[in-house]
Amino acid sequence: MKHRVIFKTSLGDEIFYLKDTLFVKFSTKRCGISTSKLNGGIHDNYQSVFNHHLSQENIDYLTNHDVKEYLINHCREYLEIDYNYSTGLITLAKMNHVSIIVKSFKNLEVTAITTAGVRTNASRAGDPSSYYEEYGKFGTINTIILTNVALGNGTLIDAVMTATEAKAVALNDLRIPSQYSNGYATGTGTDGIAIFSNMETDNVLSNAGKHSKLGELIAKSVIESTKKAIKKQVWITPKSQSNVLARLNRYSLDINEFYDNLDYDKFEFIKLLQKEMKKQNNVAVTSSILNLIDEVENNLINKEDAQNLSNKILKENCNSYPIRKLLEYWIDYFIH
């Protein structure tokens, strides 16, 4: 296989870029946990891990074929490795949009390798399901985490919990909306994760939770790598999210009804809206009112109080005609 080393950890693990696959060759004996169909679960004989981009041709192929067999063939024919000692994640995100982040403290080091796409598949835990699996489907934020310390099976599971929460933090920080509800996304419907510990060290840690330094490093590396991967893949950043329309997009409704009842020329309205939607005051007002809608949706405050306060915020803080009209519509639709 043709390959190019793009990163090397302090332990000597090498990360290769192979156009549609990121391949990590371990330099030490590794124990790990993986969500993959290929050698998923917890194993103590991993020699490598990979993250693979699916082309449309491969997606079509997988419609009628088994994912595990596809990954086995990928190991044999493309990576030229023994599939029994590897595990792999699949995604629609492109491998050249990978983010690699290293966090360290004293003799402790964590490396997070992340690819992320959240435009069409972002979802919130508890959203309506897309399918019912009775007998056995795949369907993407993929995260590979390497540590230089030894972890027991329970600690590996602890690390998965910390990393998963950290991913949700990254999405919340960016205010990524779920595509299936009015809430903020906590991931996508097809996320994958693989975490590996070093079995050739006597530095054995027993805690990867949020109170531990290991948990802190895992969380910080995942948050940063997830945000950077999202920026590379779909160009969602704090700046792009500082936009009235980006914020309103989370609460989906038929905007055509709004325009049909608008006593203003539609194209002139949109032209004026484009000038106003990125102004910080307008974003702040929008964010405040959407927070009140969230409070009502979660039964934390009653509708009457939320409506009165929303109208007061608009009256005292919003001088923009298009922003005010949009927010009045949102208030009437979701609170009144």
N, C-alpha and C positions, 0 to 999 in steps of 0.2 A: 504493500500500500504506500502511496505517496503521502508524505506527511511533513508538517512544519511545527516545531515546538514554539508555542506562544507564551508559555509560562512554566516555571519550575519552582516548586515549593522548597522550603528550607530542608525538608526531609529528602528531597530529590525526586519527588513525584513529578512526572512530566505531563503537561497538557498539550496535546497535539490538535491542530486544526486541519480537518480533512474536508473542507468545503461544506458538506452537509452533515458532518459529524464532529463533535468534540470528544476526543478520546483521552482518558486519563490513565496512564500506566503507573502503577504503584511501585515504589522502590522498597517498601517494607511490607511485612505480612499484615494484612488488614482484616479486621472484623467490621461488619457493617450491617445496616438495615436499609432496605430498599422497597419502594412501592411498585417496582417493575414487574411485568409479567415474566421476565427472565430472571430466575433465581431471586425472586422477591422474598421478603421476610428478613430474618436475621441469619447470617452465615459468617463463618470465621475463616473462609478460604478465598476471599476475593483477591484477584490480581489486577483488576482494572474495572473501570466504569465508563460509560459513554452516554452522550446526549445526542439524539439524532433528529434532524429536520426531515419531515415527511413532505415529499413532493406531491402534486396532485395525482400523478401516476401511482404513487405508492398508496395514497388514500383510497383511490379507486380499487387497487389490488386488495387492500385490507377489508373492503366491504364484504368480500366472500372468502377471506382467509383468516387464519388464526394469528393473533399478534405475536404470541410466543414463537411460533415457527418462523415468522418474519424476522424477529430479532436473532434467532439462532442462525438463519441464513445470512443475516447481515454480519454476524461475527465470523462465520466461516468464509464467505466469499469476498467481503469488502475489508473487514478489519484483519482477517487472517489470524484469529486468535481462538483459543479453546473456550467455547461458550459456557462451559461448566464453571469457570472461575471469573465470570464477568456478569455485570448487570447493566441494563440500559434503559434510558428514558426516551420517550418520543414526543415530538412537539411540532407545531406549525411555525414556531418562531425560527428565525434564521440564525445560524451559528456565528456569523460575523457580528451579530449584535449582542454577543455574550458580555457579561460583566463579571470580572474576577476581583474580589475584595479580600484582603488579608487583615486580620485584627490580632494583635498579640499583647501579652502582658507577662513580663518576666520570662519564664521558660514555657509559657503556654501560647499556642498559636492555632488559629482557626482560619481556614480558607473557604470562602463561599463562591461557587461558580453558578451563575444564574442566567437563564434566558427567559423572556417574558413577553407574552402577547395578551392584551386585555380588552381589545376593541369589541369583539363580538361574543366572547365567552365569559366575561366577568360575571361572577355571581356571588350571592350572599348565602352563607349557611342557613338552611331552612327555607330557601326559595322553592317554588314549585319545581318538581323534577322534570327532566327532559325525557326519561324513559324508565321503564320498569324492567329490571334485570332479574330473570327467574332462573336461568340456567347458565349463564355465562355470556364486554364491549369497551371500547376505549374512547376515547374521544379526545391556559397552559402556562403556567409558570413552573419551570423545572429548576430545582435547586440541588446541587451537589455540594456537600460539606465535608471537608477534610480536616481532621484534628491530628495533632502530634502526640496525643496522650492516649492511654488505654482506658476503655469504657466497657463496663459490663452490659449485659442485655437490657436491664432495667434502665440504665443510664442512657443508652442509645434511644430508647423509647422516650425518655425524658427530653432528650435533645430534639426529637421530632416535634414534641409538643411546643417547645420553646421556639423552634424555627417556624412552625406553622403560625403561631401567634405573631411572630415578627413580620411574617409576610403580610398578615392582615393589617399590622401597624403601617407598613409601607403603603398599602393601598388606601388606607384611611387618611394618611398624611397627604396623599395626592387627590383625595376626594374622588376616587374612582367609583362610578356608579355601577350598580348591578344592572345587567341587561334583562333581568327577570322579575324585578320588583323595584320599589321606590327607595330601597336602602342602599347603603354603601357596600361595595363588594368586599368580601373577605378572601377571595381567591378566584380561580376559574373552575369550571366543571371538570377539568382534566389535569389538574396539577399533579406533579410527581416530585418525589424527594428521595435522596439517598445520602446517608451519613456514615462516615467511616472513622474508625479509631485505629490507633497504632498498637499492634500487638508485640512490638519489639522494644518496648520501654517498660521500665518498672514504675513509671509515674502513672499510677492508677487513680482516676477520679471517680467519685461516687455520685456526683450531683451535676446535672446540666440544666437545672431550673433557673428561674429568674433571680433568685437570691445569690446564685453562685457566679464566680468570675467567668467560668466556662460558659454559662448560660448568657451572661452579658455579652461576651465576644460573639457567640453564635447569633444572638439577636441583632447586634449592631452590624455584623457582616451581612446578614440576610436583608436587613432593612436597606442598607446602602446599595447592595448589589441588585436588589429587586427594583429599586427606584431607577438606577442607572440603566438596567436592562430594558425597563419600560420606556425610558427616554429614547434609547437607541432603536427599539423596535417600532414604537407607535408615536413617538414624539409627544408624549404626555409629560408635562413638567409643572412645577408650581406656577410658572408664568402662564402656561397655556390654560391652567385651571382657574386662574384669576380672571374670570370672564363670566358675565351674567348668564349667557346662553349655556356655557359648559355646566354651570351650577343648576340651572333650571332643567337641563336635560335629564337629570336623575328622576324627576317626577314626570313620567310620560303621560301625555294626553293628546287629543286631536287638536293641533294648533290651527287647523283649517277653520274650525268653528270660531276660534278667536278672530281670525281675519275676516270671516264672513260677517261678523257683527261689529267690526271696527269702523267707526265713523271717521275714517282717514284713508287717504290713498295708500294702498298696501306697499307699493314700491318706494314711496317717499318715507313711509314708516320704517321699512327695513333699512333704507339708506341712513336714516337718522339713528336707528338702533345700532348700526355698525360703528358709529362714531361714539356712542355712549357706553357700549357693553363692557369695555375694558377699563373704564374709569374706576379707581379704587373705591370711591364713595358708593358708587352704584353696586359694586360687587359686595361691599360690606352690608349694605341694606338688604340685598338679595339673600345673602348668607344668613342674616338675622331672621328674616321671615321664613326661610326654609327650615331653620332650626325650630321655629315655633310650629311649623307643619309637622316636623318629626315628632315633637312633643305630643301633639294631638294624636298622631298615628300610633304612638306607643302608649297612649292613655296616661300620660304623665301630667298633662294639664287639660282643662276643659276647653271646648271649642269657643265658647263665648269670650273667655279671657284672652285666648290666643288671637281671635279675630279683632278684638278691641286694641290689643297691643300692636298687632300687625298694621292696622290702619293708622295708628298713632305714629309708628315708625315711618310709614310712607309719607304722611302729611308733614312731619317735622324734618325729615332728612332726605327726601327724594324730590329733586327739582326737574328730573328728566322725564319728559312726556312718555317716550316709548317704554322706559323701564317701569314707570308707575303703572301704565296700562297693563303691561304683562303681569306685574305682581298683583294687581287688583284681580286679574283673571285667575291667577294661581290661588289667591286667598279665597275667592268665591268658590272655586272648584273643590279645593281640598279641605277647607275649614268650615265654610258656611253651610 
